[in-house]
């Protein structure tokens, strides 16, 4: 079986993304891969952070006779074992890790304090109105339940006796 190291397209329209794969030479471009050896994202702004390779696995496949495509050959020369741009790649990856924008914490908006002095005067009057209404509502709710409960329990107790 002739094995090739080549790019497998995984992105979408106007947003390319590639996986570097060991594939049978007879497979289609996006076909089944034997092993995935890294990825290449041409949309990353920093050129040295575009390719991430598994160098030891690529060395294995090259050792057993796999042939890289032209683009993969360039990527291996730059970012593989003893690559020409490995140190720049490490620096670029560190910059990406530290420069990733993070969402700010949620902003807590305090309630306006202006209404408190005015609300004290208005709260006093509605509080007296609201208090009886709240007291009256539970009392009226409790009274039918209590009356219904007593009547039902009283009726049951009288019929059971």
C-alpha positions in Angstrom: 0.0 0.0 0.0 1.4 3.4 -1.0 1.0 5.8 1.9 1.0 9.5 1.4 1.2 12.3 4.0 -1.3 14.9 2.8 -3.8 17.5 3.7 -7.5 16.6 4.2 -9.9 19.5 3.9 -12.2 19.9 6.8 -13.4 23.5 6.8 -16.3 25.2 5.1 -16.7 27.6 2.3 -14.5 30.7 2.7 -13.1 29.1 6.0 -10.5 26.5 5.0 -9.1 24.1 7.7 -6.9 21.1 7.0 -5.8 18.0 8.8 -2.5 16.5 8.0 -3.1 12.7 7.6 -1.4 9.5 6.6 -3.6 8.2 3.8 -3.6 5.5 1.2 -2.6 7.2 -2.1 -5.7 5.7 -3.8 -8.1 7.4 -1.4 -9.9 10.7 -2.3 -8.7 14.0 -0.8 -11.3 13.9 2.0 -11.4 10.1 2.3 -10.6 7.9 5.2 -7.3 8.5 6.9 -5.0 5.9 8.4 -3.8 8.3 11.0 -4.2 12.0 11.7 -0.8 13.7 12.3 -1.7 17.3 13.0 -3.6 20.2 11.5 -3.1 23.4 9.4 -5.3 26.4 9.8 -4.5 29.0 7.1 -6.9 31.6 8.7 -4.7 32.1 11.8 -3.2 35.5 11.6 0.2 34.6 13.0 1.9 32.6 10.2 4.0 30.5 12.6 1.0 29.4 14.6 -0.9 27.9 11.7 0.4 24.4 11.7 0.5 21.9 14.7 2.3 18.6 13.9 2.9 15.4 15.8 6.6 15.2 14.9 7.3 11.7 16.3 4.4 10.2 14.3 5.4 12.0 11.1 9.0 10.7 11.6 7.6 7.2 12.0 5.6 7.4 8.7 8.6 8.9 6.8 10.7 6.1 8.2 8.4 3.4 6.8 8.4 5.0 3.4 5.4 7.4 3.3 5.7 10.2 0.8 4.6 13.7 1.8 2.7 16.0 -0.6 4.4 19.3 -1.6 2.6 21.4 1.0 3.1 18.9 3.8 6.8 18.6 2.8 7.1 22.4 3.4 5.2 22.2 6.7 7.4 19.3 7.9 10.5 21.3 6.9 9.4 24.3 8.9 7.7 22.7 11.9 8.7 19.1 12.0 11.6 17.6 14.0 14.6 19.9 13.6 12.4 22.3 11.7 13.6 25.8 10.7 10.7 27.6 12.4 10.1 25.5 15.5 11.3 28.2 18.0 9.2 30.9 16.2 6.2 28.5 16.3 6.5 28.0 20.1 6.7 31.8 20.6 3.7 32.3 18.4 1.7 29.7 20.2 2.5 31.3 23.6 1.4 34.7 22.2 -1.9 33.2 21.1 -2.5 31.6 24.6 -1.8 34.9 26.4 -3.6 37.2 23.9 -6.9 35.3 23.7 -9.6 37.8 24.5 -11.8 36.9 27.5 -15.3 38.1 28.1 -15.5 40.6 30.9 -17.3 39.5 34.0 -21.0 40.3 34.1 -21.7 43.9 35.1 -23.8 44.4 38.1 -26.0 47.5 37.7 -27.0 49.0 41.0 -30.6 50.2 41.5 -31.0 53.9 41.5 -30.7 55.4 45.0 -32.7 58.5 44.1 -36.0 56.9 44.7 -35.3 55.9 48.3 -36.1 59.3 50.0 -39.2 59.7 48.0 -40.1 56.0 48.5 -39.8 56.3 52.3 -42.7 58.7 52.3 -44.7 56.8 49.7 -43.7 53.4 51.3 -45.2 54.5 54.6 -48.6 55.2 53.1 -48.8 52.2 50.8 -47.2 50.0 53.5 -50.3 50.6 55.7 -52.6 50.0 52.7 -50.6 47.0 51.6 -50.3 45.5 55.0 -54.0 45.2 55.6 -54.5 43.9 52.1 -51.9 41.2 52.6 -53.2 40.5 56.1 -56.8 40.4 54.8 -56.0 38.2 51.8 -54.5 35.4 53.8 -57.2 35.7 56.4 -59.9 35.4 53.8 -58.0 32.6 52.1 -57.5 30.9 55.5 -61.1 31.5 56.6 -62.7 29.5 53.8 -60.2 26.7 54.1 -60.6 26.7 57.9 -64.4 26.8 57.5 -64.4 24.2 54.7 -61.9 22.1 56.6 -63.9 22.2 59.8 -67.1 21.6 58.0 -65.7 18.7 56.0 -63.9 17.3 59.0 -66.9 18.0 61.3 -69.2 16.4 58.8 -67.0 13.4 58.5 -66.6 13.2 62.2 -70.4 13.4 62.7 -71.1 10.8 60.1 -68.4 8.5 61.4 -69.8 8.7 64.9 
